[in-house]
Amino acid sequence: MPRQRVRKGWRKWVNTVNVSGVVIAVLTALPLYWLVSTSLKPASEIGQSPPTAFPQSFTLDNFVVAFRDNALGQYMVNSVIVSVSTTVIVLALAFLAGYALAGRWIKGRTAIMTSLLMLSVFPAIAVLTPLYLLERNLGLLNSYPGLIVPYVAFNLPFAIWIMRNYLVGIPSTIEEASEIDGAGPGAPCSA
């Protein structure tokens, strides 16, 4: 008769974590499955009661309607333009500010970094109404700058914080070697 093994100690917790991970993965995948399944159903089957888990007949008409009649393609292009522009601007400004804050020549670095950290946890929803009124008065509603500028403003403090901490980790010998090779003067990246 085979012996029954009872898991004790950390192995019991490893099994619990594995089972929990599978449960979370299934709970996360179910809405995604339902989304894809419903998008492949014809309109008559979407509102059926009780709903079906699998489409009885597959169709791509929903995608055609979304792209042709609802201009989904233009919305996707707008999202790409805004997100890429915001990312490039935030990374460029965060790198410059992070490099300056990583150097030794700025007084009050700790106060600046503390302020940036406090700004990064400030909820953007708290300034939604004033932001709308400001953009309306400036004529920025329904425009790319009307989205890009606030996104940059909300994401820049945290990006500066992350970039500064990354640049502090770069050895100062790299910058010293580049100065010996003829690069312009700069401050070593040290905390």
Backbone as JSON Lines, residues from 0, in Angstrom:
{"i":0,"aa":"M","n":[0.84,-1.17,0.0],"ca":[0.0,0.0,0.0],"c":[0.88,1.23,0.0]}
{"i":1,"aa":"P","n":[0.66,2.15,-0.98],"ca":[1.52,3.33,-1.06],"c":[1.29,4.26,0.13]}
{"i":2,"aa":"R","n":[2.34,4.88,0.48],"ca":[2.31,5.8,1.61],"c":[1.76,7.16,1.17]}
{"i":3,"aa":"Q","n":[0.9,7.76,1.97],"ca":[0.33,9.08,1.68],"c":[1.29,10.16,2.2]}
{"i":4,"aa":"R","n":[1.67,11.06,1.31],"ca":[2.56,12.15,1.72],"c":[1.72,13.36,2.09]}
{"i":5,"aa":"V","n":[1.99,13.89,3.23],"ca":[1.32,15.1,3.68],"c":[2.33,16.23,3.57]}
{"i":6,"aa":"R","n":[1.98,17.25,2.81],"ca":[2.89,18.38,2.63],"c":[2.87,19.25,3.87]}
{"i":7,"aa":"K","n":[4.05,19.57,4.33],"ca":[4.18,20.39,5.53],"c":[5.05,21.6,5.22]}
{"i":8,"aa":"G","n":[4.93,22.59,6.07],"ca":[5.82,23.75,6.0],"c":[5.65,24.55,4.72]}
{"i":9,"aa":"W","n":[6.79,24.92,4.1],"ca":[6.76,25.81,2.94],"c":[6.15,25.14,1.71]}
{"i":10,"aa":"R","n":[6.24,23.81,1.62],"ca":[5.67,23.12,0.44],"c":[4.16,23.24,0.42]}
{"i":11,"aa":"K","n":[3.54,23.25,1.6],"ca":[2.09,23.45,1.67],"c":[1.73,24.81,1.11]}
{"i":12,"aa":"W","n":[2.52,25.84,1.42],"ca":[2.25,27.19,0.93],"c":[2.54,27.33,-0.56]}
{"i":13,"aa":"V","n":[3.54,26.6,-1.05],"ca":[3.83,26.63,-2.48],"c":[2.63,26.08,-3.26]}
{"i":14,"aa":"N","n":[2.05,25.01,-2.79],"ca":[0.86,24.46,-3.45],"c":[-0.29,25.44,-3.4]}
{"i":15,"aa":"T","n":[-0.48,26.11,-2.27],"ca":[-1.54,27.1,-2.14],"c":[-1.34,28.25,-3.12]}
{"i":16,"aa":"V","n":[-0.1,28.7,-3.26],"ca":[0.2,29.78,-4.2],"c":[-0.05,29.32,-5.63]}
{"i":17,"aa":"N","n":[0.33,28.11,-5.97],"ca":[0.09,27.6,-7.32],"c":[-1.39,27.52,-7.64]}
{"i":18,"aa":"V","n":[-2.17,26.98,-6.71],"ca":[-3.61,26.87,-6.92],"c":[-4.22,28.26,-7.03]}
{"i":19,"aa":"S","n":[-3.79,29.17,-6.17],"ca":[-4.3,30.55,-6.22],"c":[-3.96,31.21,-7.55]}
{"i":20,"aa":"G","n":[-2.76,30.97,-8.04],"ca":[-2.36,31.54,-9.33],"c":[-3.22,31.02,-10.47]}
{"i":21,"aa":"V","n":[-3.54,29.74,-10.45],"ca":[-4.39,29.16,-11.5],"c":[-5.8,29.75,-11.41]}
{"i":22,"aa":"V","n":[-6.33,29.89,-10.19],"ca":[-7.67,30.46,-10.02],"c":[-7.71,31.9,-10.53]}
{"i":23,"aa":"I","n":[-6.7,32.69,-10.2],"ca":[-6.64,34.08,-10.66],"c":[-6.51,34.14,-12.18]}
{"i":24,"aa":"A","n":[-5.71,33.25,-12.76],"ca":[-5.56,33.23,-14.22],"c":[-6.88,32.9,-14.91]}
{"i":25,"aa":"V","n":[-7.62,31.95,-14.37],"ca":[-8.91,31.58,-14.95],"c":[-9.9,32.73,-14.82]}
{"i":26,"aa":"L","n":[-9.94,33.36,-13.64],"ca":[-10.86,34.48,-13.44],"c":[-10.51,35.67,-14.33]}
{"i":27,"aa":"T","n":[-9.25,35.82,-14.65],"ca":[-8.83,36.89,-15.55],"c":[-9.14,36.54,-17.0]}
{"i":28,"aa":"A","n":[-9.01,35.29,-17.35],"ca":[-9.21,34.88,-18.74],"c":[-10.69,34.78,-19.12]}
{"i":29,"aa":"L","n":[-11.57,34.53,-18.17],"ca":[-13.0,34.38,-18.5],"c":[-13.6,35.62,-19.15]}
{"i":30,"aa":"P","n":[-13.41,36.83,-18.61],"ca":[-13.98,37.99,-19.31],"c":[-13.37,38.2,-20.7]}
{"i":31,"aa":"L","n":[-12.1,37.9,-20.85],"ca":[-11.47,38.03,-22.17],"c":[-12.07,37.03,-23.15]}
{"i":32,"aa":"Y","n":[-12.3,35.8,-22.67],"ca":[-12.95,34.81,-23.53],"c":[-14.35,35.27,-23.91]}
{"i":33,"aa":"W","n":[-15.09,35.8,-22.93],"ca":[-16.46,36.23,-23.22],"c":[-16.46,37.37,-24.23]}
{"i":34,"aa":"L","n":[-15.48,38.27,-24.14],"ca":[-15.36,39.37,-25.08],"c":[-15.14,38.85,-26.5]}
{"i":35,"aa":"V","n":[-14.2,37.94,-26.66],"ca":[-13.9,37.41,-27.99],"c":[-15.08,36.58,-28.51]}
{"i":36,"aa":"S","n":[-15.65,35.76,-27.65],"ca":[-16.78,34.93,-28.05],"c":[-17.96,35.77,-28.51]}
{"i":37,"aa":"T","n":[-18.27,36.83,-27.76],"ca":[-19.4,37.69,-28.13],"c":[-19.12,38.45,-29.41]}
{"i":38,"aa":"S","n":[-17.87,38.84,-29.63],"ca":[-17.56,39.59,-30.85],"c":[-17.7,38.73,-32.1]}
{"i":39,"aa":"L","n":[-17.64,37.42,-31.95],"ca":[-17.76,36.52,-33.09],"c":[-19.19,36.02,-33.31]}
{"i":40,"aa":"K","n":[-20.13,36.42,-32.45],"ca":[-21.53,36.0,-32.59],"c":[-22.29,36.97,-33.49]}
{"i":41,"aa":"P","n":[-23.29,36.49,-34.21],"ca":[-24.15,37.42,-34.96],"c":[-25.02,38.22,-33.98]}
{"i":42,"aa":"A","n":[-25.56,39.33,-34.44],"ca":[-26.34,40.22,-33.58],"c":[-27.52,39.52,-32.94]}
{"i":43,"aa":"S","n":[-28.16,38.61,-33.65],"ca":[-29.33,37.91,-33.1],"c":[-28.96,37.0,-31.94]}
{"i":44,"aa":"E","n":[-27.74,36.51,-31.93],"ca":[-27.31,35.57,-30.89],"c":[-26.75,36.28,-29.65]}
{"i":45,"aa":"I","n":[-26.36,37.53,-29.8],"ca":[-25.74,38.25,-28.68],"c":[-26.74,38.47,-27.54]}
{"i":46,"aa":"G","n":[-27.98,38.81,-27.87],"ca":[-28.98,39.11,-26.85],"c":[-29.79,37.91,-26.4]}
{"i":47,"aa":"Q","n":[-29.4,36.71,-26.77],"ca":[-30.15,35.51,-26.4],"c":[-30.18,35.32,-24.89]}
{"i":48,"aa":"S","n":[-31.29,34.74,-24.42],"ca":[-31.38,34.39,-23.01],"c":[-31.81,32.94,-22.92]}
{"i":49,"aa":"P","n":[-31.09,32.09,-22.31],"ca":[-29.8,32.28,-21.64],"c":[-28.68,32.42,-22.67]}
{"i":50,"aa":"P","n":[-27.61,33.11,-22.29],"ca":[-26.5,33.31,-23.24],"c":[-25.77,32.0,-23.51]}
{"i":51,"aa":"T","n":[-25.17,31.92,-24.68],"ca":[-24.4,30.74,-25.05],"c":[-22.92,31.02,-24.87]}
{"i":52,"aa":"A","n":[-22.21,30.0,-24.42],"ca":[-20.77,30.16,-24.19],"c":[-19.99,30.16,-25.49]}
{"i":53,"aa":"F","n":[-20.47,29.39,-26.47],"ca":[-19.8,29.3,-27.76],"c":[-20.73,29.86,-28.83]}
{"i":54,"aa":"P","n":[-20.19,30.58,-29.8],"ca":[-21.04,31.06,-30.9],"c":[-21.57,29.88,-31.71]}
{"i":55,"aa":"Q","n":[-22.87,29.92,-32.0],"ca":[-23.46,28.85,-32.81],"c":[-23.08,29.01,-34.28]}
{"i":56,"aa":"S","n":[-22.93,30.27,-34.72],"ca":[-22.43,30.53,-36.07],"c":[-21.47,31.72,-35.97]}
{"i":57,"aa":"F","n":[-20.29,31.53,-36.52],"ca":[-19.26,32.56,-36.44],"c":[-19.48,33.62,-37.52]}
{"i":58,"aa":"T","n":[-19.22,34.89,-37.16],"ca":[-19.32,35.98,-38.12],"c":[-18.33,37.07,-37.75]}
{"i":59,"aa":"L","n":[-17.85,37.77,-38.76],"ca":[-16.95,38.9,-38.54],"c":[-17.65,40.23,-38.82]}
{"i":60,"aa":"D","n":[-18.97,40.19,-38.93],"ca":[-19.74,41.39,-39.24],"c":[-19.59,42.47,-38.17]}
{"i":61,"aa":"N","n":[-19.44,42.07,-36.91],"ca":[-19.28,43.06,-35.85],"c":[-18.02,43.9,-36.05]}
{"i":62,"aa":"F","n":[-16.95,43.26,-36.52],"ca":[-15.71,44.0,-36.76],"c":[-15.86,44.93,-37.96]}
{"i":63,"aa":"V","n":[-16.56,44.47,-38.98],"ca":[-16.79,45.3,-40.16],"c":[-17.59,46.54,-39.78]}
{"i":64,"aa":"V","n":[-18.64,46.35,-38.98],"ca":[-19.47,47.48,-38.54],"c":[-18.66,48.44,-37.67]}
{"i":65,"aa":"A","n":[-17.84,47.9,-36.78],"ca":[-17.04,48.75,-35.89],"c":[-16.06,49.61,-36.68]}
{"i":66,"aa":"F","n":[-15.42,49.04,-37.69],"ca":[-14.43,49.81,-38.45],"c":[-15.08,50.71,-39.49]}
{"i":67,"aa":"R","n":[-16.14,50.24,-40.15],"ca":[-16.74,51.02,-41.23],"c":[-17.71,52.07,-40.7]}
{"i":68,"aa":"D","n":[-18.65,51.68,-39.87],"ca":[-19.71,52.58,-39.45],"c":[-19.36,53.43,-38.24]}
{"i":69,"aa":"N","n":[-18.48,52.95,-37.37],"ca":[-18.17,53.66,-36.13],"c":[-16.78,54.26,-36.09]}
{"i":70,"aa":"A","n":[-16.06,54.25,-37.17],"ca":[-14.73,54.87,-37.3],"c":[-13.75,54.39,-36.23]}
{"i":71,"aa":"L","n":[-13.79,53.08,-35.92],"ca":[-12.89,52.53,-34.92],"c":[-11.43,52.69,-35.35]}
{"i":72,"aa":"G","n":[-11.17,52.6,-36.64],"ca":[-9.8,52.77,-37.14],"c":[-9.24,54.15,-36.81]}
{"i":73,"aa":"Q","n":[-10.05,55.19,-36.98],"ca":[-9.6,56.56,-36.66],"c":[-9.36,56.7,-35.17]}
{"i":74,"aa":"Y","n":[-10.18,56.07,-34.36],"ca":[-9.99,56.13,-32.9],"c":[-8.69,55.44,-32.51]}
{"i":75,"aa":"M","n":[-8.37,54.36,-33.17],"ca":[-7.12,53.66,-32.87],"c":[-5.91,54.5,-33.29]}
{"i":76,"aa":"V","n":[-6.01,55.16,-34.44],"ca":[-4.93,56.04,-34.89],"c":[-4.75,57.19,-33.89]}
{"i":77,"aa":"N","n":[-5.84,57.78,-33.43],"ca":[-5.76,58.85,-32.44],"c":[-5.07,58.37,-31.17]}
{"i":78,"aa":"S","n":[-5.41,57.18,-30.71],"ca":[-4.8,56.63,-29.5],"c":[-3.3,56.42,-29.68]}
{"i":79,"aa":"V","n":[-2.91,55.93,-30.85],"ca":[-1.48,55.71,-31.11],"c":[-0.74,57.04,-31.14]}
{"i":80,"aa":"I","n":[-1.31,58.05,-31.8],"ca":[-0.65,59.36,-31.88],"c":[-0.48,59.96,-30.49]}
{"i":81,"aa":"V","n":[-1.53,59.92,-29.69],"ca":[-1.46,60.52,-28.34],"c":[-0.5,59.73,-27.45]}
{"i":82,"aa":"S","n":[-0.58,58.41,-27.47],"ca":[0.27,57.63,-26.57],"c":[1.75,57.69,-26.95]}
{"i":83,"aa":"V","n":[2.05,57.64,-28.25],"ca":[3.46,57.72,-28.67],"c":[4.02,59.11,-28.4]}
{"i":84,"aa":"S","n":[3.26,60.15,-28.7],"ca":[3.73,61.51,-28.43],"c":[3.96,61.73,-26.95]}
{"i":85,"aa":"T","n":[3.02,61.29,-26.13],"ca":[3.17,61.45,-24.68],"c":[4.39,60.7,-24.18]}
{"i":86,"aa":"T","n":[4.58,59.49,-24.63],"ca":[5.71,58.69,-24.18],"c":[7.04,59.33,-24.56]}
{"i":87,"aa":"V","n":[7.15,59.8,-25.79],"ca":[8.41,60.41,-26.24],"c":[8.71,61.67,-25.45]}
{"i":88,"aa":"I","n":[7.71,62.52,-25.26],"ca":[7.91,63.77,-24.53],"c":[8.26,63.5,-23.07]}
{"i":89,"aa":"V","n":[7.53,62.58,-22.43],"ca":[7.8,62.27,-21.02],"c":[9.19,61.68,-20.86]}
{"i":90,"aa":"L","n":[9.58,60.77,-21.72],"ca":[10.91,60.17,-21.6],"c":[12.02,61.19,-21.82]}
{"i":91,"aa":"A","n":[11.85,62.06,-22.79],"ca":[12.88,63.07,-23.05],"c":[13.02,64.03,-21.86]}
{"i":92,"aa":"L","n":[11.9,64.55,-21.38],"ca":[11.96,65.49,-20.26],"c":[12.4,64.8,-18.97]}
{"i":93,"aa":"A","n":[11.96,63.57,-18.75],"ca":[12.34,62.84,-17.54],"c":[13.83,62.52,-17.55]}
{"i":94,"aa":"F","n":[14.37,62.2,-18.72],"ca":[15.8,61.92,-18.79],"c":[16.61,63.17,-18.45]}
{"i":95,"aa":"L","n":[16.25,64.29,-19.03],"ca":[16.99,65.52,-18.76],"c":[16.89,65.92,-17.29]}
{"i":96,"aa":"A","n":[15.68,65.88,-16.73],"ca":[15.5,66.25,-15.33],"c":[16.15,65.22,-14.41]}
{"i":97,"aa":"G","n":[16.03,63.95,-14.74],"ca":[16.65,62.91,-13.92],"c":[18.16,63.0,-13.93]}
{"i":98,"aa":"Y","n":[18.74,63.34,-15.06],"ca":[20.2,63.51,-15.13],"c":[20.64,64.67,-14.27]}
{"i":99,"aa":"A","n":[19.9,65.76,-14.33],"ca":[20.25,66.93,-13.51],"c":[20.1,66.6,-12.02]}
{"i":100,"aa":"L","n":[19.06,65.88,-11.65],"ca":[18.85,65.55,-10.24],"c":[19.8,64.46,-9.75]}
{"i":101,"aa":"A","n":[20.37,63.69,-10.66],"ca":[21.32,62.66,-10.26],"c":[22.7,63.25,-10.0]}
{"i":102,"aa":"G","n":[22.97,64.43,-10.54],"ca":[24.26,65.06,-10.35],"c":[24.4,65.68,-8.97]}
{"i":103,"aa":"R","n":[25.58,66.19,-8.69],"ca":[25.87,66.75,-7.37],"c":[25.64,68.25,-7.29]}
{"i":104,"aa":"W","n":[25.46,68.9,-8.42],"ca":[25.48,70.35,-8.4],"c":[24.13,71.01,-8.09]}
{"i":105,"aa":"I","n":[23.08,70.28,-7.9],"ca":[21.79,70.89,-7.6],"c":[21.56,70.85,-6.09]}
{"i":106,"aa":"K","n":[21.3,72.02,-5.52],"ca":[20.99,72.11,-4.09],"c":[19.5,71.84,-3.91]}
{"i":107,"aa":"G","n":[19.14,71.2,-2.85],"ca":[17.74,70.92,-2.56],"c":[17.19,69.73,-3.32]}
{"i":108,"aa":"R","n":[18.07,68.81,-3.7],"ca":[17.62,67.62,-4.44],"c":[16.57,66.83,-3.67]}
{"i":109,"aa":"T","n":[16.79,66.69,-2.37],"ca":[15.86,65.89,-1.56],"c":[14.47,66.52,-1.55]}
{"i":110,"aa":"A","n":[14.41,67.83,-1.42],"ca":[13.1,68.52,-1.42],"c":[12.43,68.37,-2.79]}
{"i":111,"aa":"I","n":[13.2,68.47,-3.85],"ca":[12.65,68.32,-5.2],"c":[12.13,66.9,-5.41]}
{"i":112,"aa":"M","n":[12.92,65.91,-5.0],"ca":[12.5,64.52,-5.17],"c":[11.28,64.19,-4.32]}
{"i":113,"aa":"T","n":[11.22,64.75,-3.11],"ca":[10.04,64.54,-2.26],"c":[8.81,65.17,-2.9]}
{"i":114,"aa":"S","n":[8.97,66.36,-3.44],"ca":[7.85,67.02,-4.12],"c":[7.38,66.22,-5.33]}
{"i":115,"aa":"L","n":[8.32,65.68,-6.09],"ca":[7.96,64.87,-7.25],"c":[7.21,63.6,-6.83]}
{"i":116,"aa":"L","n":[7.66,63.0,-5.74],"ca":[6.96,61.81,-5.28],"c":[5.56,62.14,-4.8]}
{"i":117,"aa":"M","n":[5.39,63.26,-4.13],"ca":[4.06,63.68,-3.69],"c":[3.16,64.0,-4.89]}
{"i":118,"aa":"L","n":[3.72,64.64,-5.91],"ca":[2.94,64.94,-7.11],"c":[2.53,63.68,-7.87]}
{"i":119,"aa":"S","n":[3.38,62.67,-7.84],"ca":[3.07,61.45,-8.61],"c":[1.93,60.66,-7.99]}
{"i":120,"aa":"V","n":[1.66,60.84,-6.71],"ca":[0.54,60.12,-6.09],"c":[-0.72,60.98,-6.01]}
{"i":121,"aa":"F","n":[-0.65,62.21,-6.52],"ca":[-1.81,63.1,-6.52],"c":[-2.84,62.57,-7.52]}
{"i":122,"aa":"P","n":[-4.1,62.42,-7.12],"ca":[-5.09,61.85,-8.05],"c":[-5.46,62.84,-9.16]}
{"i":123,"aa":"A","n":[-5.37,62.39,-10.39],"ca":[-5.67,63.25,-11.54],"c":[-7.15,63.64,-11.58]}
{"i":124,"aa":"I","n":[-7.99,62.8,-11.03],"ca":[-9.43,63.07,-11.05],"c":[-9.76,64.33,-10.24]}
{"i":125,"aa":"A","n":[-8.89,64.69,-9.3],"ca":[-9.15,65.86,-8.45],"c":[-9.1,67.17,-9.23]}
{"i":126,"aa":"V","n":[-8.43,67.18,-10.36],"ca":[-8.3,68.41,-11.15],"c":[-9.05,68.31,-12.48]}
{"i":127,"aa":"L","n":[-9.95,67.37,-12.57],"ca":[-10.65,67.13,-13.84],"c":[-11.5,68.33,-14.26]}
{"i":128,"aa":"T","n":[-12.28,68.88,-13.37],"ca":[-13.15,70.01,-13.72],"c":[-12.34,71.26,-14.06]}
{"i":129,"aa":"P","n":[-11.36,71.66,-13.23],"ca":[-10.55,72.82,-13.62],"c":[-9.78,72.6,-14.93]}
{"i":130,"aa":"L","n":[-9.34,71.38,-15.15],"ca":[-8.63,71.08,-16.39],"c":[-9.55,71.23,-17.6]}
{"i":131,"aa":"Y","n":[-10.77,70.76,-17.48],"ca":[-11.74,70.91,-18.57],"c":[-12.01,72.38,-18.84]}
{"i":132,"aa":"L","n":[-12.23,73.16,-17.79],"ca":[-12.51,74.59,-17.98],"c":[-11.31,75.3,-18.61]}
{"i":133,"aa":"L","n":[-10.11,74.95,-18.19],"ca":[-8.9,75.56,-18.76],"c":[-8.76,75.2,-20.24]}
{"i":134,"aa":"E","n":[-8.95,73.94,-20.57],"ca":[-8.84,73.53,-21.98],"c":[-9.93,74.15,-22.83]}
{"i":135,"aa":"R","n":[-11.13,74.29,-22.28],"ca":[-12.22,74.94,-23.02],"c":[-11.88,76.39,-23.31]}
{"i":136,"aa":"N","n":[-11.34,77.11,-22.3],"ca":[-10.98,78.51,-22.48],"c":[-9.81,78.69,-23.44]}
{"i":137,"aa":"L","n":[-8.91,77.71,-23.49],"ca":[-7.77,77.79,-24.4],"c":[-8.07,77.23,-25.78]}
{"i":138,"aa":"G","n":[-9.24,76.65,-25.96],"ca":[-9.62,76.09,-27.26],"c":[-8.92,74.78,-27.56]}
{"i":139,"aa":"L","n":[-8.6,74.01,-26.55],"ca":[-7.87,72.75,-26.75],"c":[-8.77,71.52,-26.72]}
{"i":140,"aa":"L","n":[-10.07,71.71,-26.57],"ca":[-10.97,70.55,-26.54],"c":[-10.96,69.87,-27.9]}
{"i":141,"aa":"N","n":[-11.06,68.55,-27.9],"ca":[-11.08,67.74,-29.12],"c":[-9.84,67.96,-29.99]}
{"i":142,"aa":"S","n":[-8.68,68.04,-29.34],"ca":[-7.42,68.21,-30.08],"c":[-6.35,67.32,-29.45]}
{"i":143,"aa":"Y","n":[-5.32,67.04,-30.22],"ca":[-4.22,66.24,-29.69],"c":[-3.52,66.94,-28.52]}
{"i":144,"aa":"P","n":[-3.17,68.23,-28.64],"ca":[-2.52,68.88,-27.48],"c":[-3.4,68.87,-26.22]}
{"i":145,"aa":"G","n":[-4.71,68.88,-26.4],"ca":[-5.61,68.84,-25.26],"c":[-5.51,67.54,-24.48]}
{"i":146,"aa":"L","n":[-5.04,66.48,-25.11],"ca":[-4.81,65.21,-24.41],"c":[-3.35,65.03,-24.02]}
{"i":147,"aa":"I","n":[-2.45,65.41,-24.91],"ca":[-1.03,65.16,-24.68],"c":[-0.5,65.97,-23.51]}
{"i":148,"aa":"V","n":[-0.83,67.24,-23.44],"ca":[-0.28,68.1,-22.37],"c":[-0.68,67.61,-20.97]}
{"i":149,"aa":"P","n":[-1.96,67.31,-20.71],"ca":[-2.28,66.78,-19.37],"c":[-1.63,65.42,-19.08]}
{"i":150,"aa":"Y","n":[-1.56,64.54,-20.09],"ca":[-0.92,63.25,-19.86],"c":[0.55,63.43,-19.5]}
{"i":151,"aa":"V","n":[1.22,64.34,-20.19],"ca":[2.62,64.62,-19.86],"c":[2.73,65.17,-18.45]}
{"i":152,"aa":"A","n":[1.86,66.09,-18.1],"ca":[1.91,66.7,-16.77],"c":[1.66,65.67,-15.67]}
{"i":153,"aa":"F","n":[0.76,64.74,-15.89],"ca":[0.45,63.76,-14.86],"c":[1.49,62.65,-14.76]}
{"i":154,"aa":"N","n":[2.15,62.32,-15.86],"ca":[3.11,61.22,-15.86],"c":[4.55,61.65,-15.61]}
{"i":155,"aa":"L","n":[4.85,62.92,-15.8],"ca":[6.23,63.38,-15.7],"c":[6.84,63.25,-14.29]}
{"i":156,"aa":"P","n":[6.15,63.58,-13.21],"ca":[6.8,63.46,-11.9],"c":[7.3,62.05,-11.58]}
{"i":157,"aa":"F","n":[6.47,61.06,-11.83],"ca":[6.89,59.69,-11.54],"c":[8.01,59.25,-12.49]}
{"i":158,"aa":"A","n":[7.93,59.67,-13.74],"ca":[8.98,59.31,-14.71],"c":[10.32,59.93,-14.3]}
{"i":159,"aa":"I","n":[10.29,61.17,-13.81],"ca":[11.53,61.81,-13.34],"c":[12.09,61.04,-12.16]}
{"i":160,"aa":"W","n":[11.23,60.64,-11.26],"ca":[11.65,59.88,-10.07],"c":[12.34,58.58,-10.5]}
{"i":161,"aa":"I","n":[11.72,57.85,-11.4],"ca":[12.28,56.58,-11.86],"c":[13.58,56.81,-12.63]}
{"i":162,"aa":"M","n":[13.61,57.8,-13.52],"ca":[14.79,58.05,-14.33],"c":[15.97,58.5,-13.47]}
{"i":163,"aa":"R","n":[15.71,59.34,-12.48],"ca":[16.78,59.79,-11.59],"c":[17.38,58.6,-10.84]}
{"i":164,"aa":"N","n":[16.53,57.72,-10.32],"ca":[17.04,56.57,-9.58],"c":[17.79,55.61,-10.49]}
{"i":165,"aa":"Y","n":[17.39,55.53,-11.74],"ca":[18.14,54.7,-12.7],"c":[19.51,55.32,-12.97]}
{"i":166,"aa":"L","n":[19.54,56.62,-13.2],"ca":[20.79,57.28,-13.56],"c":[21.77,57.32,-12.39]}
{"i":167,"aa":"V","n":[21.28,57.33,-11.16],"ca":[22.17,57.29,-10.0],"c":[22.93,55.97,-9.98]}
{"i":168,"aa":"G","n":[22.32,54.9,-10.47],"ca":[22.95,53.59,-10.47],"c":[24.04,53.41,-11.51]}
{"i":169,"aa":"I","n":[24.17,54.33,-12.45],"ca":[25.23,54.23,-13.45],"c":[26.54,54.67,-12.81]}
{"i":170,"aa":"P","n":[27.6,53.88,-12.95],"ca":[28.87,54.25,-12.31],"c":[29.41,55.58,-12.83]}
{"i":171,"aa":"S","n":[29.94,56.38,-11.92],"ca":[30.48,57.69,-12.31],"c":[31.73,57.55,-13.17]}
{"i":172,"aa":"T","n":[32.35,56.38,-13.16],"ca":[33.56,56.18,-13.96],"c":[33.27,56.27,-15.46]}
{"i":173,"aa":"I","n":[32.05,55.94,-15.86],"ca":[31.68,56.05,-17.28],"c":[31.7,57.51,-17.71]}
{"i":174,"aa":"E","n":[31.14,58.36,-16.89],"ca":[31.13,59.79,-17.22],"c":[32.54,60.38,-17.15]}
{"i":175,"aa":"E","n":[33.32,59.95,-16.18],"ca":[34.7,60.43,-16.08],"c":[35.52,60.0,-17.29]}
{"i":176,"aa":"A","n":[35.32,58.79,-17.75],"ca":[36.03,58.3,-18.94],"c":[35.62,59.09,-20.17]}
{"i":177,"aa":"S","n":[34.34,59.45,-20.29],"ca":[33.9,60.22,-21.44],"c":[34.48,61.63,-21.4]}
{"i":178,"aa":"E","n":[34.65,62.2,-20.19],"ca":[35.28,63.53,-20.09],"c":[36.74,63.45,-20.5]}
{"i":179,"aa":"I","n":[37.42,62.38,-20.16],"ca":[38.82,62.21,-20.57],"c":[38.91,62.09,-22.08]}
{"i":180,"aa":"D","n":[37.9,61.45,-22.69],"ca":[37.88,61.28,-24.14],"c":[37.44,62.54,-24.88]}
{"i":181,"aa":"G","n":[37.09,63.59,-24.16],"ca":[36.77,64.85,-24.81],"c":[35.33,65.3,-24.7]}
{"i":182,"aa":"A","n":[34.51,64.59,-23.96],"ca":[33.12,65.01,-23.79],"c":[33.08,66.26,-22.9]}
{"i":183,"aa":"G","n":[31.99,66.99,-22.99],"ca":[31.85,68.2,-22.2],"c":[31.79,67.91,-20.71]}
{"i":184,"aa":"P","n":[31.93,68.95,-19.91],"ca":[31.92,68.74,-18.46],"c":[30.52,68.36,-17.98]}
{"i":185,"aa":"G","n":[30.47,67.59,-16.93],"ca":[29.21,67.17,-16.33],"c":[29.46,66.71,-14.92]}
{"i":186,"aa":"A","n":[28.42,66.43,-14.24],"ca":[28.55,65.96,-12.87],"c":[28.47,64.45,-12.85]}
{"i":187,"aa":"P","n":[29.26,63.83,-11.98],"ca":[29.16,62.38,-11.89],"c":[27.8,61.96,-11.35]}
{"i":188,"aa":"C","n":[27.32,60.86,-11.83],"ca":[26.01,60.35,-11.38],"c":[26.2,59.57,-10.09]}
{"i":189,"aa":"S","n":[26.14,60.24,-9.0],"ca":[26.22,59.57,-7.72],"c":[25.23,60.2,-6.77]}
{"i":190,"aa":"A","n":[24.81,59.44,-5.8],"ca":[23.79,59.94,-4.88],"c":[24.32,60.92,-3.94]}
